Amino acid sequence: MRVSEVVDGVEGWCTLTKAEKLYALASEPSCHLAVEIGVFGGKSLFPVALAFKDKAEGCIYGVEPWDNDVATESSSDANDAAWWRTVDLNAIKAHFFDRLTALGLSEHVRILEIPSDVALRVFDTRRYQGRIDLVHIDGNHSVAQSVYDVALWHALVRPGGHIVLDDINWASVRLAYEYLTRICESVAEFNSDEEGHFAIFRKAALQVPLNSPA
């Protein structure tokens, strides 16, 4: 099965370029555990799950409450809030699970129907802390929430792991983007309507302090 097949007809804004990049990141031998903040219809989650299926290992946790009230708690602007108040998220959710089953990807996907700040309590534990290989951040795009997500989820990624930040062309996401450029290695950036508006970062590897014993 190809990446283009798993994203065809799925609700969401993930371009084929981005889907293929996510598939490639998840296909790396060192990638076993992924988290996606903001699943919506699954268009960017399915490529990661497909990569795990193809290599017969790995799991992606999707964090998505599918709740209109949660989606509008801290909207980036009035038009954004108005859209999220009216979209039928129950229908989006139903289509996601139908598609997940049809694609045969359920074994590699776990869904947490909770907001990202609540999900942090699940992952900020000894079991997961510093062990996440890939985080895709595509949740609420307000300034406060986007910065909150990149700062706290970045901390849970293992050294050398990847963080993908979506919609870097949004003014409200700019601060989160700039934060990651200061603390991570920039791997790739795409900023066009055809390819998408997203950036890929690698978390810096742990460095031994100069005064530490050899």
C-alpha positions as CSV (number, residue, x, y, z in Angstrom):
1,M,0.0,0.0,0.0
2,R,1.3,3.4,-0.9
3,V,1.2,6.7,1.1
4,S,-1.0,8.3,-1.5
5,E,-3.6,5.5,-1.1
6,V,-3.9,5.9,2.7
7,V,-4.5,9.7,2.5
8,D,-6.8,9.7,-0.5
9,G,-10.3,10.9,0.5
10,V,-9.3,11.5,4.1
11,E,-10.5,14.7,5.8
12,G,-7.6,17.1,6.7
13,W,-5.0,19.4,5.2
14,C,-1.9,17.2,5.1
15,T,-0.3,17.4,1.6
16,L,1.2,14.4,-0.1
17,T,4.7,15.9,0.5
18,K,4.1,16.1,4.2
19,A,2.5,12.6,4.3
20,E,5.6,11.1,2.6
21,K,8.0,12.9,4.9
22,L,6.1,11.6,8.0
23,Y,6.2,8.1,6.5
24,A,9.9,8.4,6.0
25,L,10.6,9.6,9.5
26,A,8.5,6.8,11.0
27,S,10.3,4.3,8.7
28,E,13.6,5.0,10.3
29,P,14.9,1.9,12.3
30,S,15.1,4.1,15.5
31,C,11.5,5.2,15.3
32,H,9.2,3.1,17.4
33,L,6.9,5.5,19.4
34,A,5.2,8.5,17.8
35,V,2.6,11.0,19.1
36,E,0.3,13.2,17.1
37,I,-1.3,16.2,18.6
38,G,-4.4,17.0,16.6
39,V,-5.6,14.0,14.5
40,F,-8.8,15.4,13.0
41,G,-9.5,13.0,10.1
42,G,-6.2,11.1,10.3
43,K,-4.6,12.4,7.1
44,S,-1.2,12.8,8.8
45,L,-1.6,10.0,11.3
46,F,-2.2,7.2,8.7
47,P,1.2,7.6,6.9
48,V,3.0,7.1,10.2
49,A,0.8,4.1,11.1
50,L,1.5,2.7,7.6
51,A,5.3,3.0,8.1
52,F,4.9,1.0,11.4
53,K,2.8,-1.6,9.6
54,D,5.3,-1.9,6.8
55,K,8.2,-2.6,9.2
56,A,6.0,-4.6,11.6
57,E,6.7,-2.6,14.7
58,G,5.9,0.7,16.2
59,C,2.9,2.6,17.6
60,I,1.5,6.1,17.2
61,Y,-0.7,7.7,19.8
62,G,-3.2,10.1,18.4
63,V,-4.4,12.9,20.8
64,E,-7.7,14.2,19.6
65,P,-10.8,15.0,21.7
66,W,-13.1,15.6,18.7
67,D,-14.9,18.1,20.8
68,N,-16.1,21.5,19.4
69,D,-15.8,23.2,22.9
70,V,-12.2,22.1,23.3
71,A,-11.4,23.2,19.8
72,T,-12.6,26.7,20.5
73,E,-11.1,27.1,24.0
74,S,-8.2,29.3,22.7
75,S,-8.8,29.9,19.0
76,S,-6.3,31.9,16.9
77,D,-9.0,34.3,15.5
78,A,-12.8,34.7,15.2
79,N,-13.0,33.0,11.8
80,D,-11.1,30.0,13.1
81,A,-13.4,29.7,16.1
82,A,-16.5,30.0,14.0
83,W,-15.4,27.2,11.7
84,W,-14.5,24.9,14.7
85,R,-17.9,25.6,16.3
86,T,-19.8,24.3,13.3
87,V,-17.8,21.4,11.9
88,D,-19.3,18.0,12.6
89,L,-16.5,16.4,14.6
90,N,-18.6,13.3,15.4
91,A,-18.8,12.6,11.7
92,I,-15.1,13.2,11.3
93,K,-14.4,10.8,14.1
94,A,-16.6,8.1,12.7
95,H,-15.0,8.3,9.3
96,F,-11.5,8.2,11.0
97,F,-12.2,4.9,12.8
98,D,-13.9,3.4,9.7
99,R,-10.9,4.2,7.6
100,L,-8.5,3.0,10.2
101,T,-10.1,-0.4,10.2
102,A,-10.4,-0.5,6.4
103,L,-6.7,0.2,6.0
104,G,-5.7,-2.5,8.6
105,L,-3.7,-0.1,10.7
106,S,-5.5,-0.5,14.0
107,E,-2.7,-2.6,15.5
108,H,-0.3,0.3,15.3
109,V,-2.6,3.1,16.5
110,R,-3.8,4.2,20.0
111,I,-6.2,7.1,20.3
112,L,-6.5,9.3,23.4
113,E,-9.7,11.3,23.2
114,I,-8.5,14.1,25.5
115,P,-6.9,17.5,25.1
116,S,-3.1,17.7,24.6
117,D,-2.5,19.2,28.1
118,V,-4.3,16.3,29.7
119,A,-2.4,13.8,27.5
120,L,0.9,15.3,28.8
121,R,0.1,13.8,32.2
122,V,0.0,10.4,30.5
123,F,3.3,10.7,28.8
124,D,5.2,12.7,31.4
125,T,6.0,9.6,33.3
126,R,9.0,7.3,33.6
127,R,7.5,4.9,31.0
128,Y,7.4,7.5,28.2
129,Q,9.6,10.5,29.2
130,G,12.5,10.8,26.9
131,R,11.4,7.8,24.8
132,I,9.2,9.4,22.2
133,D,10.8,9.2,18.8
134,L,8.5,11.4,16.8
135,V,6.0,14.1,17.7
136,H,3.7,15.8,15.2
137,I,2.2,19.0,16.6
138,D,-0.9,20.1,14.7
139,G,-3.3,21.1,17.6
140,N,-4.8,24.4,18.5
141,H,-3.0,27.2,16.7
142,S,-3.4,30.0,19.2
143,V,-0.1,31.6,20.3
144,A,-0.5,30.3,23.9
145,Q,-1.4,26.7,23.0
146,S,1.1,26.3,20.2
147,V,4.0,27.5,22.4
148,Y,2.7,25.3,25.3
149,D,2.6,22.2,23.0
150,V,6.1,22.6,21.5
151,A,7.7,23.4,24.8
152,L,6.3,20.5,26.8
153,W,6.1,17.8,24.1
154,H,9.6,18.6,22.9
155,A,10.8,17.8,26.5
156,L,9.4,14.3,26.2
157,V,11.2,13.5,22.9
158,R,14.4,11.5,23.1
159,P,17.6,13.1,22.0
160,G,17.9,12.6,18.3
161,G,14.1,12.3,17.9
162,H,12.0,14.4,15.6
163,I,9.4,17.2,16.1
164,V,7.2,18.2,13.2
165,L,5.4,21.5,13.5
166,D,2.5,22.3,11.2
167,D,1.2,25.5,9.8
168,I,4.4,27.5,10.3
169,N,2.9,30.2,8.0
170,W,0.3,31.2,10.6
171,A,1.3,34.3,12.6
172,S,0.0,32.7,15.8
173,V,2.4,29.7,15.4
174,R,5.4,31.9,14.7
175,L,6.6,32.1,18.3
176,A,6.4,28.3,18.6
177,Y,8.3,27.9,15.4
178,E,11.0,30.4,16.5
179,Y,11.3,28.5,19.9
180,L,12.1,25.3,18.1
181,T,14.6,26.9,15.8
182,R,16.6,28.0,18.8
183,I,16.6,24.7,20.7
184,C,16.6,22.1,17.9
185,E,18.4,21.3,14.7
186,S,16.4,22.3,11.6
187,V,16.1,19.3,9.3
188,A,13.7,20.5,6.6
189,E,11.2,23.2,6.0
190,F,8.3,23.5,3.5
191,N,6.3,26.7,3.0
192,S,4.1,26.5,0.0
193,D,0.5,25.7,-0.7
194,E,1.5,22.8,-2.9
195,E,3.9,21.1,-0.5
196,G,2.4,22.4,2.7
197,H,3.6,24.7,5.5
198,F,5.5,22.6,8.0
199,A,9.0,22.2,9.5
200,I,10.9,19.2,10.7
201,F,13.3,19.5,13.7
202,R,15.7,17.1,15.4
203,K,16.1,17.3,19.1
204,A,19.7,17.9,20.1
205,A,21.6,14.9,21.4
206,L,22.7,14.9,25.0
207,Q,26.0,16.6,25.5
208,V,28.5,15.6,28.2
209,P,29.5,18.7,30.2
210,L,33.1,19.8,29.7
211,N,33.9,19.3,33.4
212,S,32.5,15.7,33.5
213,P,34.8,12.8,34.0
214,A,35.7,11.0,30.7
